[in-house]
Amino acid sequence: MKNYICHIILFFVTLPLWSYSQNTPAAYAVSDEYTIWNLSVGDSAYVYADNAYLRDYPGLNGNIIDSVAVGTTLIVHSPAYNSSKIKGFSAPWQEVTYRKQGQTKRGFIWLGLLALGRQQDSSGYQYLYGYERFFPSTESEPDYYSCAIKRLNPQQQLVAKFNFRSDYQGQLYTTCKILPSMGLDGLQQIFRVAFVGEACGIPSYYHYAGWNGKNFVELPARYSVSDAGVFYYDEQIQFPSEHQKEKNIIYKNIEEGEVVDENADEPDYKIKKRQEKYRWDGQRFSQVQENK
């Protein structure tokens, strides 16, 4: 089972924080550039968990000194320390400061409680997304994370939550974006989350969640993967506002390429193309089966 977010060896450097107690081990600084959160000193971070504990030491043996609610803004003040396995996956700790009841406070937080990404719209509503739990591979399916998107109102109260699954095959970073309705009747916004793998053979997954003013709606997802000089597989989504052909129809254009001669100086691909069609009825999407 993969115990780390990324398939990269972390180099550990001993860095004692302080004499916390005679029974508490020294904290070890780890290279924070290899976590999918990718937080450096001075960066802002946002609490993803409904309620997250702060501790006086970067580890589960530290004393709980405070708690903060979902959406709370934190400022990072240390490199990543140690690593703890919670909810099925490992992540380090970082020291942060935050404002609460008019005071600036400080403590250590486990990165698994933080959002992987955040966007705010012009009305002050926030979208946060993060990991819920990691599930190791079985004979029938690969490793995957149970993830969720949370929508908060301007008062940082949870309005709605959308759960989705993201297969894990070594993706190194993640991005997110708020899109307009893209020509789909009844939707106000679309929130797109991507888990990106840039190395050969590591796929990128793109998840779309529509917001209709009351609830999230699942949209067709897409992914792409390639192995240089061997093959590639690519899916692209076209929304009604982009293709301008049929109302409330999403097209998924799929292209597969397989190298004819792997020993050739310039790869020559045998390419196959096809298209899938999805209809939006105002409540859900369904794939349209067309006669060939």
Summary of the structure (lengths in Angstrom):
residues: 292
radius of gyration: 21.8
end to end distance: 43.3
largest distance: 74.2
contacts: 841
relative contact order: 0.10
helix: 3%
strand: 52%
